[in-house]
Amino acid sequence: MALLNWRSSSHFDHSGDCPCTQCGRPTPMRSHTGEPVHKVCAEDWNDRNPNSPRHEHEGRDLGTARFHSDPPSKNRKDGAR
Ligand SMILES: [Zn+2]
């Protein structure tokens, strides 16, 4: 199973839990489109929908259009000066 990278704080909704669209249990996690879903449930959905449209970022496959990883961080060592 491909693991998603949801490190961005935008995936955590501080306003509270909503029912996960996959398992129905409460979760503070949100997809990129604001859909309430556990990260593991999103990964499971991706696994069960291998033919779903893909989300690409600069040529890299980050998952499905519905549930995909955050784009790689840009703030590396270069550019600090
Ligand atoms: Zn869930």
PDB file of the backbone (N, CA, C, O) and the ligand in Angstrom, with CONECT records:
HET     ZN  A 101       1
ATOM      1  N   MET A   1       0.845  -1.203   0.000  1.00  0.00           N
ATOM      2  CA  MET A   1       0.000   0.000   0.000  1.00  0.00           C
ATOM      3  C   MET A   1       0.877   1.249   0.000  1.00  0.00           C
ATOM      4  O   MET A   1       1.819   1.350   0.787  1.00  0.00           O
ATOM      5  N   ALA A   2       0.572   2.189  -0.872  1.00  0.00           N
ATOM      6  CA  ALA A   2       1.330   3.437  -0.912  1.00  0.00           C
ATOM      7  C   ALA A   2       0.875   4.350   0.217  1.00  0.00           C
ATOM      8  O   ALA A   2      -0.316   4.623   0.367  1.00  0.00           O
ATOM      9  N   LEU A   3       1.835   4.819   1.008  1.00  0.00           N
ATOM     10  CA  LEU A   3       1.491   5.708   2.111  1.00  0.00           C
ATOM     11  C   LEU A   3       1.440   7.152   1.643  1.00  0.00           C
ATOM     12  O   LEU A   3       2.242   7.587   0.818  1.00  0.00           O
ATOM     13  N   LEU A   4       0.494   7.872   2.180  1.00  0.00           N
ATOM     14  CA  LEU A   4       0.353   9.281   1.829  1.00  0.00           C
ATOM     15  C   LEU A   4       1.194  10.141   2.770  1.00  0.00           C
ATOM     16  O   LEU A   4       1.380   9.805   3.940  1.00  0.00           O
ATOM     17  N   ASN A   5       1.692  11.239   2.246  1.00  0.00           N
ATOM     18  CA  ASN A   5       2.387  12.231   3.056  1.00  0.00           C
ATOM     19  C   ASN A   5       1.430  13.383   3.311  1.00  0.00           C
ATOM     20  O   ASN A   5       1.189  14.222   2.442  1.00  0.00           O
ATOM     21  N   TRP A   6       0.894  13.403   4.516  1.00  0.00           N
ATOM     22  CA  TRP A   6      -0.036  14.483   4.893  1.00  0.00           C
ATOM     23  C   TRP A   6       0.552  15.262   6.053  1.00  0.00           C
ATOM     24  O   TRP A   6      -0.095  15.430   7.087  1.00  0.00           O
ATOM     25  N   ARG A   7       1.783  15.738   5.883  1.00  0.00           N
ATOM     26  CA  ARG A   7       2.424  16.457   6.984  1.00  0.00           C
ATOM     27  C   ARG A   7       1.892  17.862   7.127  1.00  0.00           C
ATOM     28  O   ARG A   7       1.961  18.443   8.210  1.00  0.00           O
ATOM     29  N   SER A   8       1.365  18.418   6.062  1.00  0.00           N
ATOM     30  CA  SER A   8       0.874  19.793   6.120  1.00  0.00           C
ATOM     31  C   SER A   8      -0.218  19.933   7.177  1.00  0.00           C
ATOM     32  O   SER A   8      -1.090  19.074   7.308  1.00  0.00           O
ATOM     33  N   SER A   9      -0.153  21.025   7.924  1.00  0.00           N
ATOM     34  CA  SER A   9      -1.146  21.228   8.983  1.00  0.00           C
ATOM     35  C   SER A   9      -2.540  21.440   8.419  1.00  0.00           C
ATOM     36  O   SER A   9      -3.531  21.373   9.146  1.00  0.00           O
ATOM     37  N   SER A  10      -2.611  21.698   7.107  1.00  0.00           N
ATOM     38  CA  SER A  10      -3.929  21.922   6.507  1.00  0.00           C
ATOM     39  C   SER A  10      -4.774  20.654   6.513  1.00  0.00           C
ATOM     40  O   SER A  10      -5.976  20.707   6.255  1.00  0.00           O
ATOM     41  N   HIS A  11      -4.145  19.505   6.809  1.00  0.00           N
ATOM     42  CA  HIS A  11      -4.907  18.258   6.861  1.00  0.00           C
ATOM     43  C   HIS A  11      -5.557  18.033   8.220  1.00  0.00           C
ATOM     44  O   HIS A  11      -6.306  17.075   8.416  1.00  0.00           O
ATOM     45  N   PHE A  12      -5.258  18.934   9.155  1.00  0.00           N
ATOM     46  CA  PHE A  12      -5.811  18.795  10.501  1.00  0.00           C
ATOM     47  C   PHE A  12      -6.786  19.939  10.752  1.00  0.00           C
ATOM     48  O   PHE A  12      -6.394  21.107  10.759  1.00  0.00           O
ATOM     49  N   ASP A  13      -8.047  19.602  10.957  1.00  0.00           N
ATOM     50  CA  ASP A  13      -9.070  20.614  11.176  1.00  0.00           C
ATOM     51  C   ASP A  13      -9.274  20.819  12.669  1.00  0.00           C
ATOM     52  O   ASP A  13      -9.807  19.953  13.363  1.00  0.00           O
ATOM     53  N   HIS A  14      -8.836  21.987  13.156  1.00  0.00           N
ATOM     54  CA  HIS A  14      -8.931  22.258  14.598  1.00  0.00           C
ATOM     55  C   HIS A  14     -10.360  22.532  15.053  1.00  0.00           C
ATOM     56  O   HIS A  14     -10.632  22.592  16.253  1.00  0.00           O
ATOM     57  N   SER A  15     -11.254  22.695  14.117  1.00  0.00           N
ATOM     58  CA  SER A  15     -12.640  22.973  14.527  1.00  0.00           C
ATOM     59  C   SER A  15     -13.345  21.710  15.009  1.00  0.00           C
ATOM     60  O   SER A  15     -14.463  21.780  15.520  1.00  0.00           O
ATOM     61  N   GLY A  16     -12.700  20.556  14.850  1.00  0.00           N
ATOM     62  CA  GLY A  16     -13.278  19.356  15.448  1.00  0.00           C
ATOM     63  C   GLY A  16     -13.376  18.176  14.502  1.00  0.00           C
ATOM     64  O   GLY A  16     -12.952  18.231  13.347  1.00  0.00           O
ATOM     65  N   ASP A  17     -13.957  17.096  15.039  1.00  0.00           N
ATOM     66  CA  ASP A  17     -14.072  15.862  14.287  1.00  0.00           C
ATOM     67  C   ASP A  17     -15.320  15.866  13.406  1.00  0.00           C
ATOM     68  O   ASP A  17     -16.352  16.432  13.767  1.00  0.00           O
ATOM     69  N   CYS A  18     -15.203  15.229  12.259  1.00  0.00           N
ATOM     70  CA  CYS A  18     -16.350  14.967  11.389  1.00  0.00           C
ATOM     71  C   CYS A  18     -16.330  13.485  11.055  1.00  0.00           C
ATOM     72  O   CYS A  18     -15.275  12.854  11.116  1.00  0.00           O
ATOM     73  N   PRO A  19     -17.489  12.916  10.701  1.00  0.00           N
ATOM     74  CA  PRO A  19     -17.492  11.494  10.344  1.00  0.00           C
ATOM     75  C   PRO A  19     -16.650  11.240   9.093  1.00  0.00           C
ATOM     76  O   PRO A  19     -16.810  11.923   8.082  1.00  0.00           O
ATOM     77  N   CYS A  20     -15.769  10.270   9.168  1.00  0.00           N
ATOM     78  CA  CYS A  20     -14.955   9.862   8.030  1.00  0.00           C
ATOM     79  C   CYS A  20     -15.869   9.365   6.907  1.00  0.00           C
ATOM     80  O   CYS A  20     -16.808   8.608   7.155  1.00  0.00           O
ATOM     81  N   THR A  21     -15.592   9.793   5.675  1.00  0.00           N
ATOM     82  CA  THR A  21     -16.453   9.382   4.568  1.00  0.00           C
ATOM     83  C   THR A  21     -16.256   7.909   4.222  1.00  0.00           C
ATOM     84  O   THR A  21     -17.031   7.347   3.448  1.00  0.00           O
ATOM     85  N   GLN A  22     -15.227   7.279   4.788  1.00  0.00           N
ATOM     86  CA  GLN A  22     -14.962   5.877   4.458  1.00  0.00           C
ATOM     87  C   GLN A  22     -15.461   4.927   5.541  1.00  0.00           C
ATOM     88  O   GLN A  22     -16.125   3.936   5.238  1.00  0.00           O
ATOM     89  N   CYS A  23     -15.142   5.225   6.810  1.00  0.00           N
ATOM     90  CA  CYS A  23     -15.505   4.275   7.869  1.00  0.00           C
ATOM     91  C   CYS A  23     -16.573   4.829   8.803  1.00  0.00           C
ATOM     92  O   CYS A  23     -17.120   4.090   9.622  1.00  0.00           O
ATOM     93  N   GLY A  24     -16.882   6.136   8.690  1.00  0.00           N
ATOM     94  CA  GLY A  24     -17.963   6.706   9.492  1.00  0.00           C
ATOM     95  C   GLY A  24     -17.567   7.110  10.887  1.00  0.00           C
ATOM     96  O   GLY A  24     -18.377   7.696  11.605  1.00  0.00           O
ATOM     97  N   ARG A  25     -16.346   6.815  11.298  1.00  0.00           N
ATOM     98  CA  ARG A  25     -15.902   7.196  12.644  1.00  0.00           C
ATOM     99  C   ARG A  25     -15.344   8.611  12.617  1.00  0.00           C
ATOM    100  O   ARG A  25     -14.851   9.060  11.582  1.00  0.00           O
ATOM    101  N   PRO A  26     -15.414   9.324  13.745  1.00  0.00           N
ATOM    102  CA  PRO A  26     -14.971  10.723  13.770  1.00  0.00           C
ATOM    103  C   PRO A  26     -13.487  10.870  13.462  1.00  0.00           C
ATOM    104  O   PRO A  26     -12.674  10.039  13.867  1.00  0.00           O
ATOM    105  N   THR A  27     -13.144  11.926  12.746  1.00  0.00           N
ATOM    106  CA  THR A  27     -11.744  12.203  12.451  1.00  0.00           C
ATOM    107  C   THR A  27     -11.530  13.700  12.297  1.00  0.00           C
ATOM    108  O   THR A  27     -12.378  14.393  11.736  1.00  0.00           O
ATOM    109  N   PRO A  28     -10.401  14.208  12.792  1.00  0.00           N
ATOM    110  CA  PRO A  28     -10.051  15.611  12.549  1.00  0.00           C
ATOM    111  C   PRO A  28      -9.297  15.786  11.229  1.00  0.00           C
ATOM    112  O   PRO A  28      -8.988  16.910  10.832  1.00  0.00           O
ATOM    113  N   MET A  29      -9.001  14.666  10.547  1.00  0.00           N
ATOM    114  CA  MET A  29      -8.208  14.748   9.317  1.00  0.00           C
ATOM    115  C   MET A  29      -9.078  15.151   8.133  1.00  0.00           C
ATOM    116  O   MET A  29     -10.257  14.805   8.061  1.00  0.00           O
ATOM    117  N   ARG A  30      -8.463  15.902   7.196  1.00  0.00           N
ATOM    118  CA  ARG A  30      -9.157  16.334   5.986  1.00  0.00           C
ATOM    119  C   ARG A  30      -8.264  16.052   4.776  1.00  0.00           C
ATOM    120  O   ARG A  30      -7.039  16.162   4.838  1.00  0.00           O
ATOM    121  N   SER A  31      -8.921  15.686   3.678  1.00  0.00           N
ATOM    122  CA  SER A  31      -8.178  15.531   2.431  1.00  0.00           C
ATOM    123  C   SER A  31      -7.878  16.909   1.852  1.00  0.00           C
ATOM    124  O   SER A  31      -8.252  17.923   2.441  1.00  0.00           O
ATOM    125  N   HIS A  32      -7.212  16.954   0.711  1.00  0.00           N
ATOM    126  CA  HIS A  32      -6.907  18.234   0.066  1.00  0.00           C
ATOM    127  C   HIS A  32      -8.176  18.977  -0.334  1.00  0.00           C
ATOM    128  O   HIS A  32      -8.168  20.202  -0.458  1.00  0.00           O
ATOM    129  N   THR A  33      -9.250  18.251  -0.533  1.00  0.00           N
ATOM    130  CA  THR A  33     -10.503  18.896  -0.916  1.00  0.00           C
ATOM    131  C   THR A  33     -11.394  19.169   0.290  1.00  0.00           C
ATOM    132  O   THR A  33     -12.536  19.600   0.132  1.00  0.00           O
ATOM    133  N   GLY A  34     -10.871  18.916   1.513  1.00  0.00           N
ATOM    134  CA  GLY A  34     -11.646  19.179   2.714  1.00  0.00           C
ATOM    135  C   GLY A  34     -12.568  18.046   3.107  1.00  0.00           C
ATOM    136  O   GLY A  34     -13.423  18.201   3.978  1.00  0.00           O
ATOM    137  N   GLU A  35     -12.393  16.918   2.467  1.00  0.00           N
ATOM    138  CA  GLU A  35     -13.236  15.760   2.788  1.00  0.00           C
ATOM    139  C   GLU A  35     -12.757  15.112   4.089  1.00  0.00           C
ATOM    140  O   GLU A  35     -11.572  14.799   4.207  1.00  0.00           O
ATOM    141  N   PRO A  36     -13.642  14.903   5.068  1.00  0.00           N
ATOM    142  CA  PRO A  36     -13.207  14.242   6.305  1.00  0.00           C
ATOM    143  C   PRO A  36     -12.864  12.773   6.037  1.00  0.00           C
ATOM    144  O   PRO A  36     -13.709  12.003   5.581  1.00  0.00           O
ATOM    145  N   VAL A  37     -11.649  12.408   6.316  1.00  0.00           N
ATOM    146  CA  VAL A  37     -11.224  11.024   6.081  1.00  0.00           C
ATOM    147  C   VAL A  37      -9.957  10.740   6.875  1.00  0.00           C
ATOM    148  O   VAL A  37      -9.054  11.575   6.933  1.00  0.00           O
ATOM    149  N   HIS A  38      -9.892   9.556   7.489  1.00  0.00           N
ATOM    150  CA  HIS A  38      -8.641   9.151   8.122  1.00  0.00           C
ATOM    151  C   HIS A  38      -7.585   8.954   7.050  1.00  0.00           C
ATOM    152  O   HIS A  38      -7.894   8.557   5.926  1.00  0.00           O
ATOM    153  N   LYS A  39      -6.339   9.235   7.403  1.00  0.00           N
ATOM    154  CA  LYS A  39      -5.261   9.026   6.436  1.00  0.00           C
ATOM    155  C   LYS A  39      -5.215   7.564   6.005  1.00  0.00           C
ATOM    156  O   LYS A  39      -5.049   7.270   4.821  1.00  0.00           O
ATOM    157  N   VAL A  40      -5.361   6.650   6.958  1.00  0.00           N
ATOM    158  CA  VAL A  40      -5.304   5.223   6.617  1.00  0.00           C
ATOM    159  C   VAL A  40      -6.492   4.832   5.734  1.00  0.00           C
ATOM    160  O   VAL A  40      -6.368   3.964   4.870  1.00  0.00           O
ATOM    161  N   CYS A  41      -7.641   5.475   5.952  1.00  0.00           N
ATOM    162  CA  CYS A  41      -8.805   5.174   5.122  1.00  0.00           C
ATOM    163  C   CYS A  41      -8.587   5.684   3.697  1.00  0.00           C
ATOM    164  O   CYS A  41      -8.991   5.035   2.732  1.00  0.00           O
ATOM    165  N   ALA A  42      -7.947   6.848   3.571  1.00  0.00           N
ATOM    166  CA  ALA A  42      -7.629   7.385   2.251  1.00  0.00           C
ATOM    167  C   ALA A  42      -6.643   6.473   1.525  1.00  0.00           C
ATOM    168  O   ALA A  42      -6.776   6.222   0.327  1.00  0.00           O
ATOM    169  N   GLU A  43      -5.652   5.983   2.272  1.00  0.00           N
ATOM    170  CA  GLU A  43      -4.672   5.072   1.673  1.00  0.00           C
ATOM    171  C   GLU A  43      -5.356   3.773   1.238  1.00  0.00           C
ATOM    172  O   GLU A  43      -5.040   3.210   0.190  1.00  0.00           O
ATOM    173  N   ASP A  44      -6.288   3.319   2.056  1.00  0.00           N
ATOM    174  CA  ASP A  44      -7.025   2.097   1.729  1.00  0.00           C
ATOM    175  C   ASP A  44      -7.884   2.306   0.488  1.00  0.00           C
ATOM    176  O   ASP A  44      -7.994   1.423  -0.363  1.00  0.00           O
ATOM    177  N   TRP A  45      -8.499   3.505   0.396  1.00  0.00           N
ATOM    178  CA  TRP A  45      -9.336   3.797  -0.779  1.00  0.00           C
ATOM    179  C   TRP A  45      -8.478   3.811  -2.033  1.00  0.00           C
ATOM    180  O   TRP A  45      -8.871   3.270  -3.067  1.00  0.00           O
ATOM    181  N   ASN A  46      -7.306   4.431  -1.944  1.00  0.00           N
ATOM    182  CA  ASN A  46      -6.401   4.455  -3.093  1.00  0.00           C
ATOM    183  C   ASN A  46      -6.044   3.037  -3.529  1.00  0.00           C
ATOM    184  O   ASN A  46      -5.965   2.734  -4.720  1.00  0.00           O
ATOM    185  N   ASP A  47      -5.830   2.171  -2.526  1.00  0.00           N
ATOM    186  CA  ASP A  47      -5.478   0.785  -2.810  1.00  0.00           C
ATOM    187  C   ASP A  47      -6.604   0.064  -3.552  1.00  0.00           C
ATOM    188  O   ASP A  47      -6.354  -0.760  -4.431  1.00  0.00           O
ATOM    189  N   ARG A  48      -7.833   0.383  -3.187  1.00  0.00           N
ATOM    190  CA  ARG A  48      -8.966  -0.316  -3.778  1.00  0.00           C
ATOM    191  C   ARG A  48      -9.433   0.341  -5.074  1.00  0.00           C
ATOM    192  O   ARG A  48     -10.311  -0.192  -5.753  1.00  0.00           O
ATOM    193  N   ASN A  49      -8.854   1.498  -5.428  1.00  0.00           N
ATOM    194  CA  ASN A  49      -9.245   2.193  -6.660  1.00  0.00           C
ATOM    195  C   ASN A  49      -8.015   2.516  -7.513  1.00  0.00           C
ATOM    196  O   ASN A  49      -7.708   3.679  -7.771  1.00  0.00           O
ATOM    197  N   PRO A  50      -7.328   1.469  -7.939  1.00  0.00           N
ATOM    198  CA  PRO A  50      -6.058   1.694  -8.661  1.00  0.00           C
ATOM    199  C   PRO A  50      -6.261   2.365 -10.013  1.00  0.00           C
ATOM    200  O   PRO A  50      -5.313   2.908 -10.581  1.00  0.00           O
ATOM    201  N   ASN A  51      -7.482   2.334 -10.534  1.00  0.00           N
ATOM    202  CA  ASN A  51      -7.720   2.933 -11.842  1.00  0.00           C
ATOM    203  C   ASN A  51      -8.290   4.348 -11.750  1.00  0.00           C
ATOM    204  O   ASN A  51      -8.661   4.949 -12.758  1.00  0.00           O
ATOM    205  N   SER A  52      -8.352   4.860 -10.535  1.00  0.00           N
ATOM    206  CA  SER A  52      -8.841   6.225 -10.350  1.00  0.00           C
ATOM    207  C   SER A  52      -7.863   7.220 -10.987  1.00  0.00           C
ATOM    208  O   SER A  52      -6.669   6.933 -11.080  1.00  0.00           O
ATOM    209  N   PRO A  53      -8.353   8.377 -11.422  1.00  0.00           N
ATOM    210  CA  PRO A  53      -7.450   9.389 -12.001  1.00  0.00           C
ATOM    211  C   PRO A  53      -6.311   9.732 -11.047  1.00  0.00           C
ATOM    212  O   PRO A  53      -6.514   9.825  -9.837  1.00  0.00           O
ATOM    213  N   ARG A  54      -5.123   9.919 -11.592  1.00  0.00           N
ATOM    214  CA  ARG A  54      -3.950  10.173 -10.759  1.00  0.00           C
ATOM    215  C   ARG A  54      -3.712  11.663 -10.581  1.00  0.00           C
ATOM    216  O   ARG A  54      -4.130  12.483 -11.399  1.00  0.00           O
ATOM    217  N   HIS A  55      -3.029  11.991  -9.487  1.00  0.00           N
ATOM    218  CA  HIS A  55      -2.604  13.371  -9.250  1.00  0.00           C
ATOM    219  C   HIS A  55      -1.095  13.428  -9.417  1.00  0.00           C
ATOM    220  O   HIS A  55      -0.352  12.718  -8.739  1.00  0.00           O
ATOM    221  N   GLU A  56      -0.653  14.289 -10.337  1.00  0.00           N
ATOM    222  CA  GLU A  56       0.785  14.417 -10.562  1.00  0.00           C
ATOM    223  C   GLU A  56       1.255  15.813 -10.208  1.00  0.00           C
ATOM    224  O   GLU A  56       0.542  16.802 -10.381  1.00  0.00           O
ATOM    225  N   HIS A  57       2.483  15.862  -9.704  1.00  0.00           N
ATOM    226  CA  HIS A  57       3.108  17.146  -9.386  1.00  0.00           C
ATOM    227  C   HIS A  57       4.509  17.133  -9.971  1.00  0.00           C
ATOM    228  O   HIS A  57       5.368  16.367  -9.535  1.00  0.00           O
ATOM    229  N   GLU A  58       4.732  17.987 -10.963  1.00  0.00           N
ATOM    230  CA  GLU A  58       6.035  18.059 -11.635  1.00  0.00           C
ATOM    231  C   GLU A  58       6.491  16.681 -12.091  1.00  0.00           C
ATOM    232  O   GLU A  58       7.653  16.307 -11.935  1.00  0.00           O
ATOM    233  N   GLY A  59       5.549  15.935 -12.657  1.00  0.00           N
ATOM    234  CA  GLY A  59       5.880  14.644 -13.230  1.00  0.00           C
ATOM    235  C   GLY A  59       5.898  13.490 -12.253  1.00  0.00           C
ATOM    236  O   GLY A  59       6.083  12.339 -12.649  1.00  0.00           O
ATOM    237  N   ARG A  60       5.706  13.791 -10.964  1.00  0.00           N
ATOM    238  CA  ARG A  60       5.714  12.706  -9.966  1.00  0.00           C
ATOM    239  C   ARG A  60       4.296  12.315  -9.610  1.00  0.00           C
ATOM    240  O   ARG A  60       3.421  13.165  -9.449  1.00  0.00           O
ATOM    241  N   ASP A  61       4.085  11.022  -9.491  1.00  0.00           N
ATOM    242  CA  ASP A  61       2.779  10.483  -9.129  1.00  0.00           C
ATOM    243  C   ASP A  61       2.615  10.532  -7.607  1.00  0.00           C
ATOM    244  O   ASP A  61       3.338   9.849  -6.881  1.00  0.00           O
ATOM    245  N   LEU A  62       1.674  11.332  -7.133  1.00  0.00           N
ATOM    246  CA  LEU A  62       1.517  11.509  -5.683  1.00  0.00           C
ATOM    247  C   LEU A  62       0.303  10.773  -5.137  1.00  0.00           C
ATOM    248  O   LEU A  62      -0.001  10.883  -3.949  1.00  0.00           O
ATOM    249  N   GLY A  63      -0.398  10.019  -5.989  1.00  0.00           N
ATOM    250  CA  GLY A  63      -1.577   9.309  -5.522  1.00  0.00           C
ATOM    251  C   GLY A  63      -2.738   9.546  -6.467  1.00  0.00           C
ATOM    252  O   GLY A  63      -2.540   9.875  -7.637  1.00  0.00           O
ATOM    253  N   THR A  64      -3.945   9.381  -5.961  1.00  0.00           N
ATOM    254  CA  THR A  64      -5.113   9.607  -6.803  1.00  0.00           C
ATOM    255  C   THR A  64      -5.532  11.071  -6.720  1.00  0.00           C
ATOM    256  O   THR A  64      -5.102  11.806  -5.831  1.00  0.00           O
ATOM    257  N   ALA A  65      -6.371  11.475  -7.655  1.00  0.00           N
ATOM    258  CA  ALA A  65      -6.862  12.851  -7.640  1.00  0.00           C
ATOM    259  C   ALA A  65      -7.668  13.111  -6.379  1.00  0.00           C
ATOM    260  O   ALA A  65      -7.684  14.234  -5.875  1.00  0.00           O
ATOM    261  N   ARG A  66      -8.339  12.079  -5.863  1.00  0.00           N
ATOM    262  CA  ARG A  66      -9.155  12.253  -4.661  1.00  0.00           C
ATOM    263  C   ARG A  66      -8.303  12.334  -3.406  1.00  0.00           C
ATOM    264  O   ARG A  66      -8.480  13.230  -2.581  1.00  0.00           O
ATOM    265  N   PHE A  67      -7.383  11.397  -3.268  1.00  0.00           N
ATOM    266  CA  PHE A  67      -6.505  11.370  -2.089  1.00  0.00           C
ATOM    267  C   PHE A  67      -5.057  11.287  -2.562  1.00  0.00           C
ATOM    268  O   PHE A  67      -4.631  10.261  -3.093  1.00  0.00           O
ATOM    269  N   HIS A  68      -4.309  12.361  -2.370  1.00  0.00           N
ATOM    270  CA  HIS A  68      -2.918  12.346  -2.800  1.00  0.00           C
ATOM    271  C   HIS A  68      -2.036  13.006  -1.752  1.00  0.00           C
ATOM    272  O   HIS A  68      -2.524  13.683  -0.847  1.00  0.00           O
ATOM    273  N   SER A  69      -0.724  12.797  -1.887  1.00  0.00           N
ATOM    274  CA  SER A  69       0.234  13.326  -0.919  1.00  0.00           C
ATOM    275  C   SER A  69       0.444  14.816  -1.127  1.00  0.00           C
ATOM    276  O   SER A  69       0.141  15.371  -2.184  1.00  0.00           O
ATOM    277  N   ASP A  70       0.972  15.444  -0.088  1.00  0.00           N
ATOM    278  CA  ASP A  70       1.418  16.822  -0.230  1.00  0.00           C
ATOM    279  C   ASP A  70       2.573  16.852  -1.221  1.00  0.00           C
ATOM    280  O   ASP A  70       3.354  15.903  -1.284  1.00  0.00           O
ATOM    281  N   PRO A  71       2.695  17.931  -1.999  1.00  0.00           N
ATOM    282  CA  PRO A  71       3.865  18.031  -2.868  1.00  0.00           C
ATOM    283  C   PRO A  71       5.129  18.121  -2.027  1.00  0.00           C
ATOM    284  O   PRO A  71       5.080  18.605  -0.896  1.00  0.00           O
ATOM    285  N   PRO A  72       6.268  17.663  -2.560  1.00  0.00           N
ATOM    286  CA  PRO A  72       7.526  17.702  -1.802  1.00  0.00           C
ATOM    287  C   PRO A  72       7.845  19.121  -1.360  1.00  0.00           C
ATOM    288  O   PRO A  72       7.563  20.086  -2.071  1.00  0.00           O
ATOM    289  N   SER A  73       8.431  19.235  -0.187  1.00  0.00           N
ATOM    290  CA  SER A  73       8.742  20.557   0.364  1.00  0.00           C
ATOM    291  C   SER A  73       9.768  21.285  -0.490  1.00  0.00           C
ATOM    292  O   SER A  73      10.737  20.692  -0.965  1.00  0.00           O
ATOM    293  N   LYS A  74       9.541  22.565  -0.676  1.00  0.00           N
ATOM    294  CA  LYS A  74      10.445  23.353  -1.507  1.00  0.00           C
ATOM    295  C   LYS A  74      11.576  23.968  -0.689  1.00  0.00           C
ATOM    296  O   LYS A  74      12.642  24.267  -1.228  1.00  0.00           O
ATOM    297  N   ASN A  75      11.349  24.156   0.604  1.00  0.00           N
ATOM    298  CA  ASN A  75      12.351  24.861   1.400  1.00  0.00           C
ATOM    299  C   ASN A  75      13.480  23.922   1.815  1.00  0.00           C
ATOM    300  O   ASN A  75      13.569  23.495   2.966  1.00  0.00           O
ATOM    301  N   ARG A  76      14.330  23.615   0.852  1.00  0.00           N
ATOM    302  CA  ARG A  76      15.528  22.831   1.128  1.00  0.00           C
ATOM    303  C   ARG A  76      16.645  23.782   1.493  1.00  0.00           C
ATOM    304  O   ARG A  76      16.419  24.971   1.721  1.00  0.00           O
ATOM    305  N   LYS A  77      17.865  23.244   1.548  1.00  0.00           N
ATOM    306  CA  LYS A  77      19.006  24.075   1.966  1.00  0.00           C
ATOM    307  C   LYS A  77      19.293  25.196   0.969  1.00  0.00           C
ATOM    308  O   LYS A  77      19.664  26.302   1.363  1.00  0.00           O
ATOM    309  N   ASP A  78      19.123  24.911  -0.313  1.00  0.00           N
ATOM    310  CA  ASP A  78      19.403  25.968  -1.282  1.00  0.00           C
ATOM    311  C   ASP A  78      18.330  27.043  -1.197  1.00  0.00           C
ATOM    312  O   ASP A  78      17.178  26.763  -0.863  1.00  0.00           O
ATOM    313  N   GLY A  79      18.714  28.253  -1.499  1.00  0.00           N
ATOM    314  CA  GLY A  79      17.751  29.347  -1.460  1.00  0.00           C
ATOM    315  C   GLY A  79      17.692  30.035  -0.115  1.00  0.00           C
ATOM    316  O   GLY A  79      16.949  31.003   0.047  1.00  0.00           O
ATOM    317  N   ALA A  80      18.456  29.561   0.854  1.00  0.00           N
ATOM    318  CA  ALA A  80      18.422  30.164   2.187  1.00  0.00           C
ATOM    319  C   ALA A  80      19.118  31.513   2.204  1.00  0.00           C
ATOM    320  O   ALA A  80      18.819  32.377   3.027  1.00  0.00           O
ATOM    321  N   ARG A  81      20.055  31.674   1.277  1.00  0.00           N
ATOM    322  CA  ARG A  81      20.751  32.966   1.271  1.00  0.00           C
ATOM    323  C   ARG A  81      20.033  33.962   0.398  1.00  0.00           C
ATOM    324  O   ARG A  81      20.475  35.105   0.272  1.00  0.00           O
TER     325      ARG A  81
HETATM  326 ZN    ZN A 101     -11.936   6.363   8.488  1.00  0.00          ZN2+
END
